[in-house]
Amino acid sequence: MNTIAHRFTFLLLLNPRFLPSPRSFRGVSKIGFEQGRRRIGGGFGKKMARSLEKCNGVMNVETSSNKLGVVRTATEAHAEEAIEALKDGKVIAVPTDTLYGFACDACSVEAVNRIYEIKGRKHTSPLAICVGDVSGIKRFAITDHLPHGLLDCLLPGPVTVVLRRGEASILEKSLNPGLDSIGVRVPDCNFIRIIAHGSGSALALTSANLSGQPSSVCIKDFENLWEHCAYVYDGGVLPSGRAGSTVVELIEPGKYKILRAGSAKEETVAILERHSLVEYDGTMAT
């Protein structure tokens, strides 16, 4: 029996199917996600702290990719896998610079509907989009009326800018039907920006939680929803609290309106006013 056992073990080691892939070790020593070094607009003096903590003992478990709810570390080594999942119309969970979010291809009607189903969210509640860089925003929304350099000062960072979509927007009309505006994010988080850029589209993005429930700052917070995602990318505990991004409407030339204070209102207002925008208190276009 011992001879047979030793021979079986030897054969297992020779079989490449049973050897760990070098890819599985890539980035293991890094934190779950990397934030861009650039401070938002130079006006956000407090740099986002990085966190190596795990929420309630959750570890970065690398599980089999033949089922939903697979947990991966949010590192560049897993970016291509995430991009392919998005292109296949699947929903993934990702860290941002504020909260964990559910993301999918914003131009996939089925995937967008899936996000609404997962969250138990009414279709009358709009979704924001995420793009890889500031220069990509003009593909999806009108930016010509904004002061030069404003978006580069606000983004990347914990800010959602609400802009008019316009006729030239390549977004599907089925995304947020009835609204001619769209909230746009460029998070200060390399992982989500890499996959947004690699997808060739915009990502529909919303917080990873059931509608009406507290937002998630670690993957343990929404563990009950992992099974609905193709992949869950673990970036550790996010340090910004549960306030989410600051949402500012920039539809009217020369004016702004804070729709949600979020985690960066003070810094956002300072940047807006430095670019000579004034606050508008009335009801603006939707």
C-alpha positions in Angstrom: 0.0 0.0 0.0 2.8 2.4 0.9 4.4 1.9 -2.5 1.2 2.5 -4.3 0.5 5.7 -2.3 4.0 7.0 -3.0 3.6 6.3 -6.7 0.2 8.0 -6.8 1.6 11.1 -5.1 4.5 11.2 -7.5 2.1 11.1 -10.5 0.0 13.9 -9.0 3.1 16.1 -8.8 4.0 15.4 -12.4 0.5 16.3 -13.6 0.5 20.1 -14.4 -3.2 20.2 -13.6 -2.4 19.8 -10.0 0.4 22.4 -9.9 -0.5 25.9 -8.8 -0.4 28.4 -11.6 2.2 31.2 -11.3 -0.6 33.6 -12.0 -2.2 32.6 -8.7 0.8 34.0 -6.8 1.0 37.2 -8.6 0.3 40.2 -6.4 -0.3 38.1 -3.3 2.0 40.3 -1.2 0.2 43.5 -2.3 -2.8 45.1 -0.7 -6.2 44.3 -2.1 -6.4 47.4 -4.2 -4.2 50.2 -5.1 -5.3 53.8 -5.2 -3.9 56.3 -7.6 -1.1 58.4 -6.1 -2.7 61.5 -7.4 -4.8 63.6 -5.0 -8.1 64.7 -6.4 -7.5 68.0 -8.1 -4.7 68.8 -5.8 -7.4 70.3 -3.6 -8.1 67.2 -1.6 -5.2 67.5 0.8 -6.0 64.4 2.8 -4.7 61.3 1.0 -6.9 58.2 1.2 -5.3 55.8 3.7 -4.6 52.3 2.5 -5.9 49.4 4.5 -4.5 45.9 5.0 -7.2 44.9 7.4 -9.7 42.2 6.7 -13.3 42.6 7.7 -14.2 40.2 10.5 -11.4 37.8 9.5 -12.4 37.4 5.9 -9.4 36.3 3.9 -8.7 36.6 0.2 -9.8 33.1 -0.7 -9.0 32.0 -4.2 -11.8 29.6 -5.1 -12.8 27.7 -8.2 -13.9 29.8 -11.1 -16.7 27.4 -12.2 -19.2 28.9 -9.9 -20.6 32.3 -8.8 -19.4 34.2 -5.8 -15.7 33.6 -6.5 -13.5 35.7 -4.3 -10.3 37.2 -5.7 -7.8 39.8 -4.6 -8.4 43.2 -6.3 -5.0 43.3 -8.0 -3.9 43.8 -11.6 -3.2 40.1 -11.9 -7.0 39.5 -11.9 -8.0 42.5 -14.1 -8.2 40.6 -17.3 -10.5 38.0 -15.7 -12.8 40.8 -14.5 -12.8 42.4 -18.0 -13.9 39.2 -19.6 -16.7 38.7 -17.1 -18.0 42.2 -17.9 -17.8 41.5 -21.6 -19.8 38.3 -21.0 -22.6 40.4 -19.4 -21.9 39.3 -15.8 -22.0 41.3 -12.6 -18.9 41.6 -10.4 -18.3 43.3 -7.0 -15.4 45.7 -6.8 -13.8 48.1 -4.3 -13.7 51.8 -5.2 -12.2 54.8 -3.3 -15.4 55.0 -1.2 -17.5 51.9 -1.0 -17.8 48.4 -2.5 -19.9 48.4 -5.6 -21.7 46.1 -8.1 -20.5 46.7 -11.6 -21.5 45.5 -15.1 -21.3 46.7 -18.7 -23.5 49.8 -18.8 -24.5 48.9 -22.4 -25.8 45.5 -21.5 -29.5 45.6 -20.8 -29.5 42.2 -19.3 -26.6 42.9 -17.0 -28.1 46.2 -15.8 -31.4 44.5 -15.1 -29.5 41.9 -13.1 -28.0 44.5 -10.8 -31.5 45.9 -10.1 -32.6 42.3 -9.2 -29.6 41.7 -6.9 -30.2 44.9 -5.0 -34.0 44.7 -5.0 -33.8 48.2 -6.4 -36.6 50.0 -8.2 -35.9 50.8 -11.9 -36.9 54.4 -11.2 -33.7 54.8 -9.1 -30.9 55.7 -11.6 -27.5 54.1 -11.8 -24.2 55.9 -12.2 -21.5 55.0 -14.6 -17.7 54.6 -14.1 -15.1 55.3 -16.7 -11.4 54.6 -16.7 -10.2 58.2 -17.1 -11.4 61.8 -17.2 -10.9 62.0 -21.0 -13.4 59.3 -21.5 -16.3 61.2 -19.9 -17.1 63.1 -23.1 -18.1 59.8 -24.8 -21.1 59.5 -22.5 -22.0 63.1 -21.4 -21.7 66.7 -22.4 -18.7 68.5 -20.9 -18.1 71.4 -23.2 -19.8 74.0 -20.9 -17.5 73.2 -18.0 -14.5 75.4 -17.1 -11.2 74.2 -18.4 -9.5 71.8 -16.0 -12.4 71.4 -13.6 -13.0 67.7 -14.2 -9.3 67.1 -13.9 -9.3 68.8 -10.5 -12.3 66.8 -9.2 -11.3 63.4 -10.7 -10.1 60.8 -10.1 -11.7 60.9 -6.7 -14.7 60.4 -4.4 -17.0 62.6 -6.5 -19.9 61.7 -8.8 -20.5 64.4 -11.4 -24.0 64.6 -12.8 -24.0 65.8 -16.4 -26.4 65.9 -19.3 -26.1 62.9 -21.6 -26.8 64.6 -24.9 -27.6 63.0 -28.3 -24.0 62.0 -28.9 -23.8 59.8 -25.8 -23.1 56.2 -26.7 -25.0 55.0 -23.6 -28.0 52.7 -24.2 -31.3 54.6 -23.9 -32.5 51.8 -21.7 -30.1 52.9 -19.0 -32.0 55.2 -16.6 -34.9 55.7 -19.0 -36.7 59.0 -18.9 -33.6 60.9 -17.6 -31.3 63.0 -19.8 -28.7 63.2 -17.2 -26.1 60.7 -15.9 -23.9 60.4 -12.9 -20.3 59.7 -13.8 -17.5 58.4 -11.6 -13.7 58.1 -12.1 -12.7 56.5 -8.7 -9.2 57.0 -7.3 -8.7 53.3 -7.3 -6.5 51.6 -9.9 -8.3 48.3 -10.1 -11.7 49.5 -11.1 -10.2 52.1 -13.5 -8.1 49.4 -15.2 -11.1 47.1 -15.8 -13.3 50.1 -16.9 -10.7 51.1 -19.4 -10.2 47.5 -20.6 -13.9 46.9 -21.1 -14.0 49.5 -23.8 -17.3 50.7 -22.4 -18.6 52.4 -19.3 -19.5 50.4 -16.2 -22.9 50.7 -14.5 -21.9 51.1 -10.9 -23.9 51.1 -7.7 -23.3 50.3 -4.0 -22.9 46.6 -3.1 -25.8 46.1 -0.8 -29.5 45.5 -0.7 -31.5 48.6 -1.5 -32.1 50.6 1.7 -29.5 48.7 3.7 -26.1 50.1 4.9 -23.4 50.4 2.3 -20.4 48.1 2.3 -16.8 48.9 3.3 -15.6 45.3 3.2 -16.7 42.2 1.3 -18.0 40.6 4.5 -20.7 43.3 4.7 -22.5 41.9 1.6 -21.5 38.2 2.0 -25.2 37.2 1.5 -25.0 38.6 -2.1 -21.7 37.0 -3.2 -23.6 34.2 -4.9 -25.1 36.6 -7.4 -21.8 37.9 -8.7 -19.4 36.2 -11.1 -16.5 37.5 -9.0 -16.1 39.3 -5.7 -12.8 41.4 -5.7 -11.5 41.9 -2.2 -9.7 45.2 -1.5 -9.7 45.0 2.2 -11.5 47.4 4.5 -12.1 50.8 2.8 -11.1 53.6 5.0 -13.5 56.4 3.9 -16.6 55.3 6.0 -20.0 54.7 4.6 -20.8 58.2 3.3 -20.2 57.3 -0.3 -19.1 59.8 -3.0 -20.1 63.4 -3.0 -22.6 63.9 -5.8 -22.6 67.3 -7.6 -24.8 68.4 -10.5 -22.9 70.3 -13.2 -25.6 70.7 -15.9 -26.1 74.4 -16.0 -23.1 76.5 -17.2 -21.4 78.3 -14.3 -23.5 76.7 -11.6 -23.4 73.7 -9.4 -25.7 71.9 -7.0 -24.7 69.4 -4.3 -27.1 66.5 -4.4 -25.4 64.4 -1.7 -22.8 65.6 0.7 -20.9 62.3 0.7 -17.3 62.0 1.9 -15.8 65.0 0.2 -18.2 67.9 0.1 -15.9 70.5 1.6 -13.0 69.8 -0.8 -15.4 69.5 -3.8 -17.1 72.9 -3.1 -13.6 74.5 -2.8 -12.6 73.2 -6.2 -15.9 74.3 -7.8 -15.7 77.8 -6.4 -12.0 78.1 -7.4 -13.3 77.6 -10.9 -15.8 80.4 -10.4 -18.9 78.2 -10.2 -21.8 79.4 -7.9 -24.2 77.2 -6.1 -27.7 76.9 -7.5 -30.5 76.3 -5.0 -33.4 75.8 -7.4 -34.6 72.7 -9.2 -32.3 71.9 -12.2 -32.7 69.6 -15.2 -33.0 65.9 -14.7 
